[in-house]
Amino acid sequence: METKKRALGRGLEQLFNSENLDLSSVEEKVYESATIDEVVEIPLEEIRPNPYQPRINFSSEAIEELASSIKEHGVFQPIIVKKSLKGYELVAGERRVRACKSIGLEKIPAIVRNFDDQQMMEIGLLENLQREDLSAIEEAKAYKNLMEKLEMTQETLSKKVGKSRSHITNILGLLKLPVETQQLIIDKKISMGHARALSKLEDEDEIIKIANEIVDGKLPVRQTEERVKAKDIKKRVPIQRKENNEYALVEELLTEKLDSKVKIREKKVIINFENEADLNRILEILDVRE
């Protein structure tokens, strides 16, 4: 553990173990703890992006401006990297890397730190979430990826990214929507309020139909919620009468609370879940802990 702390830098280990992780604090701790001897020149060709972070599209004008500054004054602040089997993985400083490559430099000053896969993934998520053009679907996929690969609960994730658990739950619910509807959210043709309402429906054809009405007729969020509620009630009533299910109301209440389909049959409560992360979400709501 002591070796790991030294490799990360003073205070970094505690920062990653804290409930809330702030990307700017990670960079600040690295720069604070680094000595002059730890700043090394490494070949640009040996640097590759964080594998858990998709490449971000940068403004060509911003890169050119930074490149001009580097050409005249040099790289003011070293980048942060992690040593890998083949070269280095970039932790922070992609704009500096791109700017240096654009003016033909072969090396760049860097600080090497021994981040593990979980820390790299957390950094990648935070970088992803800081993008100004990030859609709700991209945010949901980033959360889902982190939860599944690190076996993280919604409660833990909400603390890490500084979001409420209800926000995490609502965002993840959007991934149940049809692909066509998700694309409308990405294209910003459907708002988060519309999307949240649509995610309460199960019939894909109905979701797509209402989504198209939202785009074509600019259906307000309140009206969309009323339409969804009406469709939900209309769908449930015949089923309750046909089965004469005395537990229909309880099923409805549990389904609403858990945001998962619940059935009561032969004195057994059956709760559907999609994967381990979804099961952990349900256990959190029920306050069931290992």
Phi and psi restraints in degrees (value plus and minus 20) as a CYANA .aco file:
   2 GLU   PHI     -83.0   -43.0
   2 GLU   PSI     -58.8   -18.8
   3 THR   PHI     -83.8   -43.8
   3 THR   PSI     -62.2   -22.2
   4 LYS   PHI     -83.1   -43.1
   4 LYS   PSI     -61.4   -21.4
   5 LYS   PHI     -82.8   -42.8
   5 LYS   PSI     -62.2   -22.2
   6 ARG   PHI     -85.6   -45.6
   6 ARG   PSI     -57.9   -17.9
   7 ALA   PHI     -87.5   -47.5
   7 ALA   PSI     -54.7   -14.7
   8 LEU   PHI     -99.9   -59.9
   8 LEU   PSI     -56.6   -16.6
   9 GLY   PHI      92.8   132.8
   9 GLY   PSI     130.6   170.6
  10 ARG   PHI     -78.4   -38.4
  10 ARG   PSI     108.2   148.2
  11 GLY   PHI      69.1   109.1
  11 GLY   PSI     -38.4     1.6
  12 LEU   PHI     -89.6   -49.6
  12 LEU   PSI     -60.4   -20.4
  13 GLU   PHI     -80.1   -40.1
  13 GLU   PSI     -63.5   -23.5
  14 GLN   PHI     -85.5   -45.5
  14 GLN   PSI     -56.2   -16.2
  15 LEU   PHI     -83.3   -43.3
  15 LEU   PSI     -64.3   -24.3
  16 PHE   PHI     -89.8   -49.8
  16 PHE   PSI     -47.1    -7.1
  17 ASN   PHI    -105.5   -65.5
  17 ASN   PSI     -27.0    13.0
  18 SER   PHI     -95.9   -55.9
  18 SER   PSI     144.3   184.3
  19 GLU   PHI     -84.9   -44.9
  19 GLU   PSI     -63.8   -23.8
  20 ASN   PHI    -129.1   -89.1
  20 ASN   PSI     106.8   146.8
  21 LEU   PHI    -130.0   -90.0
  21 LEU   PSI     103.0   143.0
  22 ASP   PHI    -134.5   -94.5
  22 ASP   PSI     104.8   144.8
  23 LEU   PHI     -81.7   -41.7
  23 LEU   PSI     -61.0   -21.0
  24 SER   PHI     -83.7   -43.7
  24 SER   PSI     -52.8   -12.8
  25 SER   PHI     -88.7   -48.7
  25 SER   PSI     -55.6   -15.6
  26 VAL   PHI     -81.2   -41.2
  26 VAL   PSI     -70.3   -30.3
  27 GLU   PHI     -81.8   -41.8
  27 GLU   PSI     -63.9   -23.9
  28 GLU   PHI     -80.6   -40.6
  28 GLU   PSI     -62.1   -22.1
  29 LYS   PHI     -84.3   -44.3
  29 LYS   PSI     -58.4   -18.4
  30 VAL   PHI     -83.7   -43.7
  30 VAL   PSI     -67.7   -27.7
  31 TYR   PHI     -86.5   -46.5
  31 TYR   PSI     -55.3   -15.3
  32 GLU   PHI     -86.9   -46.9
  32 GLU   PSI     -57.5   -17.5
  33 SER   PHI    -107.4   -67.4
  33 SER   PSI     -36.9     3.1
  34 ALA   PHI     -95.9   -55.9
  34 ALA   PSI     120.6   160.6
  35 THR   PHI    -118.2   -78.2
  35 THR   PSI     146.9   186.9
  36 ILE   PHI     -79.0   -39.0
  36 ILE   PSI     -56.8   -16.8
  37 ASP   PHI     -86.4   -46.4
  37 ASP   PSI     -42.9    -2.9
  38 GLU   PHI    -103.9   -63.9
  38 GLU   PSI     -29.7    10.3
  39 VAL   PHI    -105.2   -65.2
  39 VAL   PSI      93.8   133.8
  40 VAL   PHI    -141.7  -101.7
  40 VAL   PSI     134.9   174.9
  41 GLU   PHI    -111.6   -71.6
  41 GLU   PSI     103.3   143.3
  42 ILE   PHI    -144.1  -104.1
  42 ILE   PSI     128.3   168.3
  43 PRO   PHI     -83.8   -43.8
  43 PRO   PSI     114.2   154.2
  44 LEU   PHI     -82.4   -42.4
  44 LEU   PSI     -51.5   -11.5
  45 GLU   PHI     -89.4   -49.4
  45 GLU   PSI     -34.6     5.4
  46 GLU   PHI    -113.9   -73.9
  46 GLU   PSI     -17.9    22.1
  47 ILE   PHI    -121.5   -81.5
  47 ILE   PSI     110.0   150.0
  48 ARG   PHI    -147.8  -107.8
  48 ARG   PSI     137.4   177.4
  49 PRO   PHI     -83.9   -43.9
  49 PRO   PSI     140.4   180.4
  50 ASN   PHI     -76.3   -36.3
  50 ASN   PSI     101.0   141.0
  51 PRO   PHI     -82.0   -42.0
  51 PRO   PSI     -38.4     1.6
  52 TYR   PHI    -117.0   -77.0
  52 TYR   PSI     -13.8    26.2
  53 GLN   PHI    -147.9  -107.9
  53 GLN   PSI      95.4   135.4
  54 PRO   PHI     -82.3   -42.3
  54 PRO   PSI     130.6   170.6
  55 ARG   PHI     -80.6   -40.6
  55 ARG   PSI     121.3   161.3
  56 ILE   PHI    -121.6   -81.6
  56 ILE   PSI     116.8   156.8
  57 ASN   PHI     -99.2   -59.2
  57 ASN   PSI      97.5   137.5
  58 PHE   PHI    -120.8   -80.8
  58 PHE   PSI     131.0   171.0
  59 SER   PHI     -84.5   -44.5
  59 SER   PSI     108.6   148.6
  60 SER   PHI     -82.8   -42.8
  60 SER   PSI     -53.4   -13.4
  61 GLU   PHI     -85.9   -45.9
  61 GLU   PSI     -60.8   -20.8
  62 ALA   PHI     -85.3   -45.3
  62 ALA   PSI     -59.5   -19.5
  63 ILE   PHI     -86.1   -46.1
  63 ILE   PSI     -62.7   -22.7
  64 GLU   PHI     -82.6   -42.6
  64 GLU   PSI     -60.3   -20.3
  65 GLU   PHI     -84.4   -44.4
  65 GLU   PSI     -63.6   -23.6
  66 LEU   PHI     -86.4   -46.4
  66 LEU   PSI     -60.1   -20.1
  67 ALA   PHI     -81.6   -41.6
  67 ALA   PSI     -59.8   -19.8
  68 SER   PHI     -83.4   -43.4
  68 SER   PSI     -60.4   -20.4
  69 SER   PHI     -86.7   -46.7
  69 SER   PSI     -62.8   -22.8
  70 ILE   PHI     -85.1   -45.1
  70 ILE   PSI     -58.3   -18.3
  71 LYS   PHI     -81.0   -41.0
  71 LYS   PSI     -56.2   -16.2
  72 GLU   PHI    -108.1   -68.1
  72 GLU   PSI     -59.9   -19.9
  73 HIS   PHI    -134.5   -94.5
  73 HIS   PSI     -30.2     9.8
  74 GLY   PHI      66.9   106.9
  74 GLY   PSI     157.5   197.5
  75 VAL   PHI     -98.1   -58.1
  75 VAL   PSI      93.5   133.5
  76 PHE   PHI     -90.1   -50.1
  76 PHE   PSI     -60.7   -20.7
  77 GLN   PHI    -145.5  -105.5
  77 GLN   PSI     106.8   146.8
  78 PRO   PHI     -81.3   -41.3
  78 PRO   PSI     132.0   172.0
  79 ILE   PHI    -100.1   -60.1
  79 ILE   PSI     148.1   188.1
  80 ILE   PHI    -136.7   -96.7
  80 ILE   PSI     109.0   149.0
  81 VAL   PHI    -154.0  -114.0
  81 VAL   PSI     146.1   186.1
  82 LYS   PHI    -141.0  -101.0
  82 LYS   PSI     114.4   154.4
  83 LYS   PHI     -91.4   -51.4
  83 LYS   PSI     113.8   153.8
  84 SER   PHI    -145.0  -105.0
  84 SER   PSI    -199.1  -159.1
  85 LEU   PHI     -81.3   -41.3
  85 LEU   PSI     -57.2   -17.2
  86 LYS   PHI    -143.1  -103.1
  86 LYS   PSI      73.1   113.1
  87 GLY   PHI      61.6   101.6
  87 GLY   PSI    -155.0  -115.0
  88 TYR   PHI    -156.3  -116.3
  88 TYR   PSI     129.6   169.6
  89 GLU   PHI    -125.2   -85.2
  89 GLU   PSI     113.6   153.6
  90 LEU   PHI     -96.9   -56.9
  90 LEU   PSI     109.7   149.7
  91 VAL   PHI    -121.1   -81.1
  91 VAL   PSI     -66.8   -26.8
  92 ALA   PHI    -170.8  -130.8
  92 ALA   PSI     118.1   158.1
  93 GLY   PHI      97.2   137.2
  93 GLY   PSI       8.3    48.3
  94 GLU   PHI     -83.8   -43.8
  94 GLU   PSI     -55.8   -15.8
  95 ARG   PHI     -82.4   -42.4
  95 ARG   PSI     -60.1   -20.1
  96 ARG   PHI     -85.9   -45.9
  96 ARG   PSI     -59.1   -19.1
  97 VAL   PHI     -83.5   -43.5
  97 VAL   PSI     -66.6   -26.6
  98 ARG   PHI     -84.1   -44.1
  98 ARG   PSI     -61.1   -21.1
  99 ALA   PHI     -84.0   -44.0
  99 ALA   PSI     -62.0   -22.0
 100 CYS   PHI     -85.0   -45.0
 100 CYS   PSI     -59.8   -19.8
 101 LYS   PHI     -85.4   -45.4
 101 LYS   PSI     -55.9   -15.9
 102 SER   PHI     -86.8   -46.8
 102 SER   PSI     -43.9    -3.9
 103 ILE   PHI    -125.6   -85.6
 103 ILE   PSI      -7.6    32.4
 104 GLY   PHI      61.8   101.8
 104 GLY   PSI      -5.3    34.7
 105 LEU   PHI     -90.5   -50.5
 105 LEU   PSI     130.2   170.2
 106 GLU   PHI    -122.6   -82.6
 106 GLU   PSI     -44.6    -4.6
 107 LYS   PHI    -152.3  -112.3
 107 LYS   PSI     143.0   183.0
 108 ILE   PHI    -166.2  -126.2
 108 ILE   PSI     121.6   161.6
 109 PRO   PHI     -87.9   -47.9
 109 PRO   PSI     118.6   158.6
 110 ALA   PHI    -167.5  -127.5
 110 ALA   PSI     137.2   177.2
 111 ILE   PHI    -134.9   -94.9
 111 ILE   PSI     106.9   146.9
 112 VAL   PHI    -117.6   -77.6
 112 VAL   PSI     106.9   146.9
 113 ARG   PHI    -151.2  -111.2
 113 ARG   PSI     128.0   168.0
 114 ASN   PHI    -112.8   -72.8
 114 ASN   PSI      46.3    86.3
 115 PHE   PHI     -92.3   -52.3
 115 PHE   PSI     123.0   163.0
 116 ASP   PHI    -110.1   -70.1
 116 ASP   PSI     157.3   197.3
 117 ASP   PHI     -80.9   -40.9
 117 ASP   PSI     -59.2   -19.2
 118 GLN   PHI     -84.6   -44.6
 118 GLN   PSI     -62.4   -22.4
 119 GLN   PHI     -86.5   -46.5
 119 GLN   PSI     -59.3   -19.3
 120 MET   PHI     -83.5   -43.5
 120 MET   PSI     -57.7   -17.7
 121 MET   PHI     -89.4   -49.4
 121 MET   PSI     -59.8   -19.8
 122 GLU   PHI     -84.5   -44.5
 122 GLU   PSI     -61.3   -21.3
 123 ILE   PHI     -84.3   -44.3
 123 ILE   PSI     -63.1   -23.1
 124 GLY   PHI     -80.5   -40.5
 124 GLY   PSI     -62.5   -22.5
 125 LEU   PHI     -82.3   -42.3
 125 LEU   PSI     -66.5   -26.5
 126 LEU   PHI     -83.3   -43.3
 126 LEU   PSI     -59.6   -19.6
 127 GLU   PHI     -82.5   -42.5
 127 GLU   PSI     -62.1   -22.1
 128 ASN   PHI     -82.8   -42.8
 128 ASN   PSI     -62.8   -22.8
 129 LEU   PHI     -92.1   -52.1
 129 LEU   PSI     -37.9     2.1
 130 GLN   PHI    -105.7   -65.7
 130 GLN   PSI     -26.0    14.0
 131 ARG   PHI     -86.8   -46.8
 131 ARG   PSI     112.1   152.1
 132 GLU   PHI     -87.3   -47.3
 132 GLU   PSI     -50.7   -10.7
 133 ASP   PHI    -116.7   -76.7
 133 ASP   PSI      -3.0    37.0
 134 LEU   PHI     -88.1   -48.1
 134 LEU   PSI     106.9   146.9
 135 SER   PHI    -106.4   -66.4
 135 SER   PSI     144.9   184.9
 136 ALA   PHI     -82.0   -42.0
 136 ALA   PSI     -54.5   -14.5
 137 ILE   PHI     -88.7   -48.7
 137 ILE   PSI     -63.1   -23.1
 138 GLU   PHI     -83.2   -43.2
 138 GLU   PSI     -58.6   -18.6
 139 GLU   PHI     -83.1   -43.1
 139 GLU   PSI     -63.6   -23.6
 140 ALA   PHI     -82.4   -42.4
 140 ALA   PSI     -63.5   -23.5
 141 LYS   PHI     -84.9   -44.9
 141 LYS   PSI     -56.0   -16.0
 142 ALA   PHI     -85.3   -45.3
 142 ALA   PSI     -63.0   -23.0
 143 TYR   PHI     -82.9   -42.9
 143 TYR   PSI     -66.7   -26.7
 144 LYS   PHI     -81.2   -41.2
 144 LYS   PSI     -61.9   -21.9
 145 ASN   PHI     -82.1   -42.1
 145 ASN   PSI     -64.6   -24.6
 146 LEU   PHI     -86.5   -46.5
 146 LEU   PSI     -63.9   -23.9
 147 MET   PHI     -83.9   -43.9
 147 MET   PSI     -61.5   -21.5
 148 GLU   PHI     -92.8   -52.8
 148 GLU   PSI     -64.2   -24.2
 149 LYS   PHI     -96.3   -56.3
 149 LYS   PSI     -48.0    -8.0
 150 LEU   PHI    -127.8   -87.8
 150 LEU   PSI     -15.6    24.4
 151 GLU   PHI      31.2    71.2
 151 GLU   PSI      28.5    68.5
 152 MET   PHI    -119.2   -79.2
 152 MET   PSI     118.2   158.2
 153 THR   PHI    -100.6   -60.6
 153 THR   PSI     144.3   184.3
 154 GLN   PHI     -82.0   -42.0
 154 GLN   PSI     -57.3   -17.3
 155 GLU   PHI     -82.7   -42.7
 155 GLU   PSI     -66.2   -26.2
 156 THR   PHI     -85.3   -45.3
 156 THR   PSI     -63.0   -23.0
 157 LEU   PHI     -81.7   -41.7
 157 LEU   PSI     -63.3   -23.3
 158 SER   PHI     -80.2   -40.2
 158 SER   PSI     -56.0   -16.0
 159 LYS   PHI     -92.6   -52.6
 159 LYS   PSI     -57.1   -17.1
 160 LYS   PHI     -84.1   -44.1
 160 LYS   PSI     -61.1   -21.1
 161 VAL   PHI    -120.2   -80.2
 161 VAL   PSI     -18.7    21.3
 162 GLY   PHI      49.9    89.9
 162 GLY   PSI      12.6    52.6
 163 LYS   PHI    -139.0   -99.0
 163 LYS   PSI     134.0   174.0
 164 SER   PHI     -90.2   -50.2
 164 SER   PSI     135.7   175.7
 165 ARG   PHI     -87.0   -47.0
 165 ARG   PSI     -52.7   -12.7
 166 SER   PHI     -85.1   -45.1
 166 SER   PSI     -55.1   -15.1
 167 HIS   PHI     -84.8   -44.8
 167 HIS   PSI     -64.4   -24.4
 168 ILE   PHI     -80.3   -40.3
 168 ILE   PSI     -65.9   -25.9
 169 THR   PHI     -81.8   -41.8
 169 THR   PSI     -65.9   -25.9
 170 ASN   PHI     -83.8   -43.8
 170 ASN   PSI     -60.8   -20.8
 171 ILE   PHI     -86.5   -46.5
 171 ILE   PSI     -65.1   -25.1
 172 LEU   PHI     -83.7   -43.7
 172 LEU   PSI     -50.8   -10.8
 173 GLY   PHI     -82.6   -42.6
 173 GLY   PSI     -43.5    -3.5
 174 LEU   PHI     -87.1   -47.1
 174 LEU   PSI     -43.4    -3.4
 175 LEU   PHI     -92.4   -52.4
 175 LEU   PSI     -29.4    10.6
 176 LYS   PHI    -103.1   -63.1
 176 LYS   PSI     -32.5     7.5
 177 LEU   PHI     -91.4   -51.4
 177 LEU   PSI     134.5   174.5
 178 PRO   PHI     -78.7   -38.7
 178 PRO   PSI     132.5   172.5
 179 VAL   PHI     -76.0   -36.0
 179 VAL   PSI     -60.5   -20.5
 180 GLU   PHI     -81.3   -41.3
 180 GLU   PSI     -59.6   -19.6
 181 THR   PHI     -91.6   -51.6
 181 THR   PSI     -58.4   -18.4
 182 GLN   PHI     -80.0   -40.0
 182 GLN   PSI     -58.7   -18.7
 183 GLN   PHI     -85.3   -45.3
 183 GLN   PSI     -55.2   -15.2
 184 LEU   PHI     -84.4   -44.4
 184 LEU   PSI     -53.6   -13.6
 185 ILE   PHI     -90.2   -50.2
 185 ILE   PSI     -63.6   -23.6
 186 ILE   PHI     -80.4   -40.4
 186 ILE   PSI     -59.3   -19.3
 187 ASP   PHI    -100.1   -60.1
 187 ASP   PSI     -17.3    22.7
 188 LYS   PHI      41.6    81.6
 188 LYS   PSI       9.9    49.9
 189 LYS   PHI    -110.9   -70.9
 189 LYS   PSI     -35.9     4.1
 190 ILE   PHI    -147.8  -107.8
 190 ILE   PSI     110.2   150.2
 191 SER   PHI     -97.3   -57.3
 191 SER   PSI     149.3   189.3
 192 MET   PHI     -83.0   -43.0
 192 MET   PSI     -57.3   -17.3
 193 GLY   PHI     -82.9   -42.9
 193 GLY   PSI     -64.4   -24.4
 194 HIS   PHI     -80.9   -40.9
 194 HIS   PSI     -67.6   -27.6
 195 ALA   PHI     -82.1   -42.1
 195 ALA   PSI     -61.5   -21.5
 196 ARG   PHI     -82.3   -42.3
 196 ARG   PSI     -59.2   -19.2
 197 ALA   PHI     -85.9   -45.9
 197 ALA   PSI     -65.0   -25.0
 198 LEU   PHI     -83.6   -43.6
 198 LEU   PSI     -51.2   -11.2
 199 SER   PHI     -86.7   -46.7
 199 SER   PSI     -31.8     8.2
 200 LYS   PHI    -103.0   -63.0
 200 LYS   PSI     -31.4     8.6
 201 LEU   PHI    -109.8   -69.8
 201 LEU   PSI     134.2   174.2
 202 GLU   PHI    -128.8   -88.8
 202 GLU   PSI     -46.6    -6.6
 203 ASP   PHI     -96.5   -56.5
 203 ASP   PSI      91.1   131.1
 204 GLU   PHI     -82.0   -42.0
 204 GLU   PSI     -60.6   -20.6
 205 ASP   PHI     -81.8   -41.8
 205 ASP   PSI     -60.1   -20.1
 206 GLU   PHI     -87.1   -47.1
 206 GLU   PSI     -60.2   -20.2
 207 ILE   PHI     -81.7   -41.7
 207 ILE   PSI     -67.1   -27.1
 208 ILE   PHI     -83.0   -43.0
 208 ILE   PSI     -59.5   -19.5
 209 LYS   PHI     -82.9   -42.9
 209 LYS   PSI     -68.7   -28.7
 210 ILE   PHI     -87.8   -47.8
 210 ILE   PSI     -57.0   -17.0
 211 ALA   PHI     -80.5   -40.5
 211 ALA   PSI     -62.0   -22.0
 212 ASN   PHI     -86.2   -46.2
 212 ASN   PSI     -54.9   -14.9
 213 GLU   PHI     -86.5   -46.5
 213 GLU   PSI     -56.4   -16.4
 214 ILE   PHI     -82.5   -42.5
 214 ILE   PSI     -64.8   -24.8
 215 VAL   PHI     -88.8   -48.8
 215 VAL   PSI     -65.8   -25.8
 216 ASP   PHI     -94.2   -54.2
 216 ASP   PSI     -64.1   -24.1
 217 GLY   PHI    -123.6   -83.6
 217 GLY   PSI     -19.5    20.5
 218 LYS   PHI      33.4    73.4
 218 LYS   PSI      33.7    73.7
 219 LEU   PHI     -85.1   -45.1
 219 LEU   PSI     103.6   143.6
 220 PRO   PHI     -82.1   -42.1
 220 PRO   PSI     138.5   178.5
 221 VAL   PHI     -80.2   -40.2
 221 VAL   PSI     -65.6   -25.6
 222 ARG   PHI     -80.1   -40.1
 222 ARG   PSI     -61.5   -21.5
 223 GLN   PHI     -86.8   -46.8
 223 GLN   PSI     -57.4   -17.4
 224 THR   PHI     -83.7   -43.7
 224 THR   PSI     -63.6   -23.6
 225 GLU   PHI     -81.3   -41.3
 225 GLU   PSI     -60.2   -20.2
 226 GLU   PHI     -87.1   -47.1
 226 GLU   PSI     -58.8   -18.8
 227 ARG   PHI     -83.8   -43.8
 227 ARG   PSI     -64.0   -24.0
 228 VAL   PHI     -84.7   -44.7
 228 VAL   PSI     -62.6   -22.6
 229 LYS   PHI     -83.4   -43.4
 229 LYS   PSI     -62.6   -22.6
 230 ALA   PHI     -83.3   -43.3
 230 ALA   PSI     -62.1   -22.1
 231 LYS   PHI     -83.8   -43.8
 231 LYS   PSI     -59.2   -19.2
 232 ASP   PHI     -86.3   -46.3
 232 ASP   PSI     -63.5   -23.5
 233 ILE   PHI     -86.3   -46.3
 233 ILE   PSI     -64.2   -24.2
 234 LYS   PHI     -80.4   -40.4
 234 LYS   PSI     -55.8   -15.8
 235 LYS   PHI     -93.2   -53.2
 235 LYS   PSI     -56.0   -16.0
 236 ARG   PHI     -99.0   -59.0
 236 ARG   PSI     -57.4   -17.4
 237 VAL   PHI     -77.3   -37.3
 237 VAL   PSI     -70.7   -30.7
 238 PRO   PHI     -80.2   -40.2
 238 PRO   PSI     -56.4   -16.4
 239 ILE   PHI     -85.4   -45.4
 239 ILE   PSI     -61.9   -21.9
 240 GLN   PHI     -84.3   -44.3
 240 GLN   PSI     -61.6   -21.6
 241 ARG   PHI     -88.9   -48.9
 241 ARG   PSI     -60.9   -20.9
 242 LYS   PHI     -84.1   -44.1
 242 LYS   PSI     -63.6   -23.6
 243 GLU   PHI    -107.8   -67.8
 243 GLU   PSI     -33.8     6.2
 244 ASN   PHI      30.7    70.7
 244 ASN   PSI      27.3    67.3
 245 ASN   PHI    -101.5   -61.5
 245 ASN   PSI      90.3   130.3
 246 GLU   PHI     -89.9   -49.9
 246 GLU   PSI     -35.1     4.9
 247 TYR   PHI    -122.6   -82.6
 247 TYR   PSI      -5.5    34.5
 248 ALA   PHI     -77.2   -37.2
 248 ALA   PSI     -62.3   -22.3
 249 LEU   PHI     -85.9   -45.9
 249 LEU   PSI     -61.0   -21.0
 250 VAL   PHI     -83.9   -43.9
 250 VAL   PSI     -62.2   -22.2
 251 GLU   PHI     -78.7   -38.7
 251 GLU   PSI     -63.7   -23.7
 252 GLU   PHI     -83.4   -43.4
 252 GLU   PSI     -64.8   -24.8
 253 LEU   PHI     -84.5   -44.5
 253 LEU   PSI     -62.8   -22.8
 254 LEU   PHI     -87.4   -47.4
 254 LEU   PSI     -59.7   -19.7
 255 THR   PHI     -81.1   -41.1
 255 THR   PSI     -62.1   -22.1
 256 GLU   PHI     -86.1   -46.1
 256 GLU   PSI     -63.0   -23.0
 257 LYS   PHI     -88.0   -48.0
 257 LYS   PSI     -61.9   -21.9
 258 LEU   PHI    -112.6   -72.6
 258 LEU   PSI     -30.7     9.3
 259 ASP   PHI      36.2    76.2
 259 ASP   PSI      14.7    54.7
 260 SER   PHI    -166.0  -126.0
 260 SER   PSI     129.8   169.8
 261 LYS   PHI     -86.3   -46.3
 261 LYS   PSI     110.9   150.9
 262 VAL   PHI    -145.5  -105.5
 262 VAL   PSI     112.3   152.3
 263 LYS   PHI    -146.8  -106.8
 263 LYS   PSI     124.6   164.6
 264 ILE   PHI    -136.9   -96.9
 264 ILE   PSI      95.6   135.6
 265 ARG   PHI    -156.6  -116.6
 265 ARG   PSI     110.2   150.2
 266 GLU   PHI      31.2    71.2
 266 GLU   PSI      26.6    66.6
 267 LYS   PHI      41.9    81.9
 267 LYS   PSI       9.0    49.0
 268 LYS   PHI    -145.4  -105.4
 268 LYS   PSI     117.9   157.9
 269 VAL   PHI    -116.4   -76.4
 269 VAL   PSI      99.4   139.4
 270 ILE   PHI    -130.0   -90.0
 270 ILE   PSI      98.1   138.1
 271 ILE   PHI    -132.4   -92.4
 271 ILE   PSI     102.1   142.1
 272 ASN   PHI    -104.0   -64.0
 272 ASN   PSI     121.4   161.4
 273 PHE   PHI    -162.9  -122.9
 273 PHE   PSI     134.3   174.3
 274 GLU   PHI    -108.2   -68.2
 274 GLU   PSI     -58.7   -18.7
 275 ASN   PHI    -178.1  -138.1
 275 ASN   PSI    -195.4  -155.4
 276 GLU   PHI     -83.8   -43.8
 276 GLU   PSI     -58.6   -18.6
 277 ALA   PHI     -83.8   -43.8
 277 ALA   PSI     -59.9   -19.9
 278 ASP   PHI     -87.0   -47.0
 278 ASP   PSI     -57.5   -17.5
 279 LEU   PHI     -83.6   -43.6
 279 LEU   PSI     -62.6   -22.6
 280 ASN   PHI     -81.8   -41.8
 280 ASN   PSI     -56.2   -16.2
 281 ARG   PHI     -81.9   -41.9
 281 ARG   PSI     -64.1   -24.1
 282 ILE   PHI     -86.2   -46.2
 282 ILE   PSI     -61.3   -21.3
 283 LEU   PHI     -82.9   -42.9
 283 LEU   PSI     -55.9   -15.9
 284 GLU   PHI     -82.9   -42.9
 284 GLU   PSI     -65.1   -25.1
 285 ILE   PHI     -82.6   -42.6
 285 ILE   PSI     -58.2   -18.2
 286 LEU   PHI    -101.5   -61.5
 286 LEU   PSI     -23.3    16.7
 287 ASP   PHI      39.1    79.1
 287 ASP   PSI      20.6    60.6
 288 VAL   PHI    -122.2   -82.2
 288 VAL   PSI     100.5   140.5
 289 ARG   PHI    -145.4  -105.4
 289 ARG   PSI     128.5   168.5
